């Protein structure tokens, strides 16, 4: 379940550290991911709250081959409608931030 901002833990992770670790783990070059610092979300799961960060690829073309190798894929918004409710809420929050809704 997506937590309300007032209920989310105050502990914050600096996005730059997570971006750097993620780029290394995925084999991306420095600067291929960029953190969206204004995005704040926290999901309540069985093991406790999990902070959710938002990053974007800096190139025009997303790494489709990398996603496929990791058994993932990029989808258009209409294709996302069958995602679990919490993922749709996170996606809505990201969409509103990026589009300005």
C-alpha positions as CSV (number, residue, x, y, z in Angstrom):
1,X,0.0,0.0,0.0
2,X,1.2,3.5,-0.9
3,X,1.7,5.4,2.4
4,X,0.5,9.0,2.9
5,X,3.4,11.4,3.1
6,X,2.6,12.3,6.7
7,X,2.8,8.6,7.7
8,X,6.0,7.7,5.8
9,X,9.2,7.5,7.7
10,X,11.4,10.6,7.8
11,X,14.6,8.7,7.0
12,X,15.5,9.6,3.5
13,X,18.1,8.1,1.1
14,X,20.1,10.5,-1.0
15,X,19.1,9.7,-4.6
16,X,22.7,10.2,-6.0
17,X,24.0,7.2,-4.1
18,X,21.2,5.0,-5.3
19,X,21.6,6.2,-8.9
20,X,25.4,5.5,-8.8
21,X,24.8,2.0,-7.3
22,X,22.1,1.2,-9.9
23,X,24.2,2.4,-12.8
24,X,27.0,0.1,-11.7
25,X,24.7,-2.9,-11.0
26,X,23.1,-2.6,-14.5
27,X,26.4,-1.9,-16.3
28,X,25.3,1.6,-17.3
29,X,27.8,4.4,-17.8
30,X,27.9,7.3,-15.4
31,X,25.3,9.8,-16.3
32,X,22.9,7.4,-18.1
33,X,20.4,7.7,-15.2
34,X,19.3,10.8,-13.5
35,X,17.3,11.1,-10.3
36,X,14.1,13.0,-10.1
37,X,14.6,14.7,-6.7
38,X,11.0,15.9,-6.3
39,X,9.5,12.4,-6.4
40,X,8.8,11.0,-2.9
41,X,6.9,7.8,-2.3
42,X,6.9,5.1,0.4
43,X,5.2,1.7,0.1
44,X,4.2,-0.3,3.2
45,X,5.2,-3.9,2.7
46,X,5.3,-6.9,5.0
47,X,9.0,-6.3,5.9
48,X,8.4,-2.6,6.7
49,X,8.2,0.7,4.7
50,X,10.2,0.9,1.4
51,X,11.2,4.3,0.0
52,X,10.6,4.6,-3.8
53,X,12.8,6.8,-5.9
54,X,12.3,7.8,-9.5
55,X,15.0,7.9,-12.1
56,X,15.0,8.6,-15.8
57,X,17.3,7.6,-18.6
58,X,19.2,10.5,-20.0
59,X,19.3,9.2,-23.6
60,X,16.4,9.4,-26.0
61,X,16.4,5.6,-26.5
62,X,15.9,3.5,-23.4
63,X,18.1,0.3,-23.1
64,X,15.6,-2.2,-24.5
65,X,18.2,-5.0,-24.7
66,X,19.2,-4.5,-21.0
67,X,15.6,-4.6,-19.9
68,X,15.0,-7.8,-21.9
69,X,18.2,-9.4,-20.4
70,X,16.8,-8.6,-16.9
71,X,13.5,-10.1,-17.8
72,X,11.9,-6.7,-17.9
73,X,10.3,-4.5,-20.5
74,X,9.2,-1.0,-21.2
75,X,5.5,-0.5,-21.6
76,X,3.2,2.4,-22.8
77,X,0.8,3.8,-20.3
78,X,-2.2,2.0,-21.7
79,X,-0.3,-1.3,-21.4
80,X,0.2,-0.6,-17.7
81,X,-3.5,-0.7,-16.7
82,X,-3.2,-4.3,-15.6
83,X,-0.4,-3.6,-13.1
84,X,-1.1,-4.1,-9.4
85,X,-2.9,-1.2,-7.7
86,X,0.2,0.1,-5.8
87,X,2.3,0.2,-9.0
88,X,-0.5,2.1,-10.7
89,X,-0.5,4.6,-7.8
90,X,3.3,5.0,-8.1
91,X,3.0,5.5,-11.8
92,X,0.2,8.1,-11.4
93,X,2.3,10.0,-8.9
94,X,5.3,9.9,-11.4
95,X,3.1,10.9,-14.3
96,X,1.6,13.9,-12.4
97,X,5.1,15.1,-11.4
98,X,6.5,14.8,-14.9
99,X,3.4,16.2,-16.8
100,X,2.5,18.7,-14.1
101,X,-0.9,17.3,-13.2
